[in-house]
Amino acid sequence: MYLYNIFFFLFAETVIFAELRFSAERHLSSIRQLTFGGQNAEGYFSFDGNWLTFQAAGISEYGTSCDQVFLFILN
């Protein structure tokens, strides 16, 4: 499955927008950072490409010390 509206997410403390975009990249566009910080973070696209789920933990970022699963609607 090829997703045209791919959102790229980073789990980092601070990222400058220019650093999210690589000038030679041909496949990714509409890059947007969804999270800032946290630990044990990973994400998955749904089979139909309409949803993104990710898990993360962090007291200051998410208010929890254990992993939580978040759902993000792409369309």
ChimeraX attribute file (.defattr): number of C-alpha atoms within 10 A of each C-alpha:
attribute: neighborCount
match mode: 1-to-1
recipient: residues
	/A:1	6
	/A:2	6
	/A:3	12
	/A:4	11
	/A:5	15
	/A:6	16
	/A:7	16
	/A:8	14
	/A:9	16
	/A:10	17
	/A:11	17
	/A:12	12
	/A:13	10
	/A:14	11
	/A:15	12
	/A:16	8
	/A:17	10
	/A:18	8
	/A:19	8
	/A:20	14
	/A:21	15
	/A:22	9
	/A:23	8
	/A:24	6
	/A:25	8
	/A:26	7
	/A:27	9
	/A:28	14
	/A:29	13
	/A:30	11
	/A:31	14
	/A:32	14
	/A:33	17
	/A:34	11
	/A:35	17
	/A:36	15
	/A:37	16
	/A:38	20
	/A:39	17
	/A:40	13
	/A:41	17
	/A:42	13
	/A:43	14
	/A:44	12
	/A:45	16
	/A:46	10
	/A:47	9
	/A:48	8
	/A:49	17
	/A:50	13
	/A:51	14
	/A:52	16
	/A:53	14
	/A:54	18
	/A:55	17
	/A:56	22
	/A:57	19
	/A:58	17
	/A:59	11
	/A:60	10
	/A:61	15
	/A:62	16
	/A:63	10
	/A:64	13
	/A:65	14
	/A:66	13
	/A:67	16
	/A:68	15
	/A:69	12
	/A:70	11
	/A:71	12
	/A:72	12
	/A:73	10
	/A:74	12
	/A:75	7
